[in-house]
Structures are given as C-alpha cells and as structure tokens.
Amino acid sequence: MATIATAVGFMAALGMLLATILIVANRQLYVYEDPRIDEVEDLLPRANCGACGTAGCRPFAEMLVKGEAAPGLCTVNPKHINQLIADYLGVALGAGERRTARLACAGGKHVAFLRASYAGLSSCRAAALVAGGGKGCAWGCLGLGDCELVCEFKAIRLDRYGLPRVDESKCTACGDCVTACPKNLFSLHPVSHRLWVACQNRDPGDEGAHDCDVVCTACGRCVQDSPEGLIGIQDHLAEVDYTKNALASKVAIERCPTGAIIWIESDGRVIKGKDARKVIRKEALPLA
C-alpha cells in the first residue's frame, strides 16, 4: 500500500512540476497577436493571389494592422470593402493600380508556321524540351495551355488559334502564368500600360518574318513616330520604356507593318495600326 501511495504521490508531484513548467513557458514565450488582424483578414478576398505584393491575405492583414501598407493596395477587393478596412483601422485608403498579365506573342496557328509536329504530353513545358516544341519561331507561344491550366481565377483561355487570351477583369496578377510559361512570354503590368509589343522574337532583320506574319522586324517606325525615348530597339526588338508611359499614345502603332506593336483598350480590345498587314486567314497554317 505504501508503494502505491508513493507512486501516486510521485506522479502527482511530477504532474504539478510539468504544469508549472508549461505555465512559465507559456508566459515567457507568449507572442501577442493583435486581434484586429483576424478582423481585417475576414474583409480581404482570401484569394492569396499576391497582387498586393505579399505572399497572401494573412501577411497583408498583418502589414495593414502594423501600418506598413494601405488597404487600397489590394486591387482584388472592391473599393468599398477596402474603405471599410481603412475606416476600421483609422487609416487612409491609399491606392494601388490594378495589374494584369500580358503575353508577348500574337503568333497563333493561323499566322505562325509549325516546322515540326510535336506528339507527346499536352504541355508547353514538355514540348519545349523536345527541340523547342516544333514552332518555327523559337520565341513564340506553343499554345498548349499550361498558363490556362494554372490560372485559378479562370482569367486565361486559349482561343481557336491556340493563343492565350487574358481577361483583365478576372486577372489578379498572381504570377502563376509567368512561372508556368517555359518561353517567358508572360509578365505583369499595370493596366495603364496600354501600348504593348506583342512579340518576343529577337532574330535579326526579317528572319522571323519567314515563320510568323505578325513578328516584330525592328523596322523602327514606332521609334520614329513616338516621343523621344518612349520606344527603343533592343536586341532586334522594339521595347517600351514604361517610365515614360504618360507619353504613350496610339500614334506609335499606326505605321507598324506587321501589327506587332498594339494598343490595348480598357475593355481588352486590341487595336492595330492602319498600316498593319490585314490577317484574313481563318484556318491554321499547314505544317511547313
């Protein structure tokens, strides 16, 4: 009986000791978390898209509560919800310009030649590993839809010519398509960047024109017609300096002979210049 009592007493003492250690540890290691973080997170879209520049809505809520970010940086939330957050925290709304994914290619099946037939896993990344995927233009979109597959917001669809189309109203600029594209054709831009070079070809002269009807040939007409410094030619390709975006206008696209440089309207419509070659072909080009 004494042995049992000793064992019970020992276990009780051990339990008290462990409980004391846990209490002390809890007090010493306790990290205070502002309860407003949960409230703010509930008002965020929970998309975890990264459009605000953070890894997700929880880190963004923490930054908002600390005063390290403005509610308006969330371009996915409706403005009135961001205003609720600002009012709740007693801070200014702030502003963040909505961004969207842009594709630097316009070479669908009806304007760009295939030089080899790819047969395998229906994936751009897989096709790119097999002699570049078979497209004549080594820089061009392979059109197998990796970007469409990874877009959780259904903002990308392939058109009838196998070319990705981005719905700016749905795009959250999460960057998944940027990562998925093996040709590095996607990039994230503010929606105010309406002047766009829809080509990534860097072959010199007219070499690219043998493979695609809408290739940029670096002819320089857009450079000549634009305000100084807005557009330049780098590595045989026209490039827009978006630090001078306020100077951008449709004038730059008017004399582009292939329509490689375009203007994207706020509703997503693509505008080409008056001198751009008219594309009337409706069917895919044959294997060259």
Secondary structure as UniProt FT lines:
FT   HELIX           2..29
FT   HELIX           36..43
FT   TURN            51..52
FT   HELIX           57..66
FT   HELIX           71..73
FT   HELIX           79..89
FT   STRAND          99..103
FT   TURN            109..111
FT   HELIX           124..128
FT   TURN            129..130
FT   HELIX           131..133
FT   TURN            138..139
FT   HELIX           146..150
FT   TURN            152..153
FT   STRAND          156..158
FT   TURN            160..161
FT   STRAND          164..166
FT   TURN            168..170
FT   HELIX           176..180
FT   TURN            182..183
FT   STRAND          186..190
FT   TURN            191..192
FT   STRAND          195..197
FT   TURN            205..206
FT   HELIX           207..210
FT   TURN            213..214
FT   HELIX           221..225
FT   TURN            228..229
FT   STRAND          231..234
FT   TURN            235..236
FT   STRAND          237..240
FT   HELIX           242..247
FT   HELIX           250..253
FT   TURN            254..255
FT   STRAND          261..264
FT   TURN            266..267
FT   STRAND          270..271
FT   TURN            274..275
//
